[in-house]
Amino acid sequence: YLDLVGGWAVDSLGHCPPVVVEALEKQAKTLIQASNQFYTIPQIQLAQILIQNSCLDRVFFCNSGAEANEGAVKLARRYGKLRLNGAYDIITTHSSFHGRTLAMTAATGQNKFQQPYIPLPTGFINVDYNDVEKIRAATTARTCGVMLEPIQGEGGVNVPDDNYLKEVEEWCHEKGILLILDEIQTGIGRTGTLFAYEQYNVEPDIMTLAKGLGSGVPIGAFLATLWLQRYPDHHCKLELRCLTC
């Protein structure tokens, strides 16, 4: 059959591309899984590629986009707790999509995903997309970050005005809060550059990846700036980093 959606933006190299199949077979014969107490060569190599080609400095690998977003939110809340007097709110937008875990369902600004699971975790404020004034109005002393898709995917392929992300970035800097970009769908070359943020002349504090990163193999990642490494508190016991990286 013809897959005209690429496995929902996952199969970036097509189905069963020989280069991916061969790499998986080779690694599976060497080592499939190792405890997260250890680094592995494939993990280090992929981390180096991502760091060398982005504005960020550290990478954490996991199993899915939703888990990557969970890790990004945890990092932002850890930052808020230690640097912003306990701030924990994350501003997201209507028509966004950030995953299907309970927390990411709350972050996702679509009622059709939220209603079946109410009550949802608190601490997520949904505002209109492509309107920086709504983000400014929603920012309070409890706000620790803003999480956006550079271009909304599941919500309708909504492209922002050219200056929207830049104005959001400037607002985050002014308020000392974190800019988190969910590039799970837009990342890995889907918009003409490796990451969509490059199109808008911004640099996020945290970025999340998945989908095309694994070309059909389950993997997620969140990347952060160097100064945020002092706030780590996220682990994944069954991440197949040897195999997926």
N, C-alpha and C positions, 0 to 999 in steps of 0.2 A: 504494500500500500504506500501511498505518498503521505508523508508527515509534513504538512505545510506550516506547522507551528514549531518544528524543531524540538519536540518534547517539552513544550512550554519554555522555550529559551534555554534548554539544558544541553541539547545535543549540538554543540557549536561546531563540531567537526563531522557531523553526520552520525548515522547509526553504525556501531561497530567499526570505526575506522581502524585500519591495520596498525597504525602507529600506537593507538591506545591499547588495543588488544595485546600487542606484543609486549608493551611495557608492563601491563598487568600480569601477563603470564610470567615474565621474567622475575618480577618482584614477588609474586606469589610463591615461587620456588625458592626464594631467598628468605623472606620474612614477611608475614602478613600483618602481625600486630605486635606492638611493644608497649609496655607500661608508659604512662605519661610522665614517669619519673626520668625517662631517657629521651634524648634527641635522636633522630635518625637522619641518615644522609639525604634521603628524598625530601624529608621535611625541611631540612636546612637549605637545600638547593631551591625548592619552591619559594621559601621565605625570602631568599636572596633575590630571586627574580621579581617578586612582588615589591620588595622594598626599593630595588634599583629602578623600578619603573613607576614609582608613585611618590607622593609627597610625605609618606608616612614611614615610621621607623621600626615598628614591632608588629609581629603577626601571631595570632592564636588560631590554630586550626580546630575545627569541630566537624560535625556530620551533616549539617543542613543550614539553610539560610535562616530559618526561624531561630535555631540555636545561636547562630552568629549574631542575630539581632538581640537575643536575650543577653548574650555576653556584652554587647555594646551598651545596652541599657544598664546592666549591672556595673560596668565600669563608670558610666556617667553618674550613677547614683552613689557609688563609692566616692567619686570626686566631690559630689555635692555634699555628702556627709562630712567629709574631712576638710573641704575648702570653702563651702558655701553655707555653713551653719545648718547642715542637715537638709538642704534642698533636695527634692526627689522628683518633682514633676518633669515629665518629658512632653514637649509640645509636638504633636504630629498633625496631619492634615486629613480633611475629608477626602474620600475616594482613594486613600492610600491603601497599600497592602504590605504588611510586614511579617506575615506568617500565621500559623494556626495553633500555636500553643496558647494557653489562656492569656498570658501577659501580652503576647503579640496580637491576639485577637482584640484586646483592649486598645492596643496601639493603633490597630487598623481602623481607619475612619470610615467604616461602612456598616450600617445597621444590619444588613442581611447576614453578615458574619458574626455580629455581636449578640443579636437578640436571642439565639438559641442557648446561649451559655451564661446569661445574666444570673447572678451577679458576677462581674468580672473584677480582676485586680484593679485597684485605683492608682492614680498617679499619672494618667495619660490625658492630655487635653487636646481634643481634636478641633482644628480651626480650618478655615477655607484655604485651599491651595492657591498658590500664585498671588497671594495678597500679604505682603510683609507687614502691613498695618495690623492685620489680625494677629500675627505673631507678636508684635510689639504690645498689643493690648492684652494678650494672654499671659505675658511674662510677669511673674511676681517674684517675691523673695523665695518662694518654694521651687522655682524653676532651676533645673540643673542642665537642661539640654534641649535641643531642637533636633528631631529626626525626620528626614525627608528623603523621598526618592527624587533624584535629579529630574527624571522624567517619570511620571506615574505610569505604571504598566497595567496591572490587572484592573485598575480603576478607569481605564479608557485611553491609554497612550496620550496623556495630557502633558503637553510641552509648555514649560514656563516661559514668561517673558525673559528677554536676554539679561536683564539686570536683577531679576528676582533673587537668585541664589547669592549673588554678590551682596545685595542689601541684607539678606538674612545673615550671611557671614559677618558683615560689619556690625550688625546688631548683637550677634553672639559675642563678638570680641568686646564690644562696649560694655556688655553686662557680665562678662566673665563666665559665660555659660558655653557648653560644648556644642559644636555642630557635628551631627552624625549623619552621614549620607549612606543610605541603603542602596548599594549598587548591585544587589543580587541579580536583578534583571538587566540593568543598563551596563554593568561592568563586563570586562573581558571582550572589548572590541565591538559591542553592539551599536554604538553610536558614531563610529568612525575614528574614535580614539580609544586607547585601552580602557580608560575610565571616563564616564560621562562628565565628571567634575572638570576635566580639562577643557571642555567646550565652553565653560562659564567663568574661567579665570578665578576659581575659588580653591581653597585647600581645607578639607575637613579635618577635624580633630580625630574623628573615628570614621572608618569606612567598613562596610560589610560586603562580603562576596559569597557566592555559591553558584548554582546553576551551571553556566558555561565554564566555570573554573574546573569542573571535573569531567566535562564532556560525557555525561551520562553516569559517572561514578559519584556516589554521595560524598560531598565534601562542602564545608563552609569555612569561612574565615572572617575574623574581624581584625582590622589593622588600626594602629593608634600612633600618635606622636610620641616621641621619646620621653617627654616629661610626664606622660600619663602612666609610664611603666611602674611608678611608685605605688599605684593603686590596684594591683592585680588581686583577683579573688575569683577565679573561674577555672573549672576543671572538667574534663570529659574522660571518663574511664574507658569507654569502648570506641575510641576514635581510631580508625584504621589508617593512621597517618603514613605508615610505611607503604601501604598499598595505594591509597588515594593520591598522595602527593606525587 
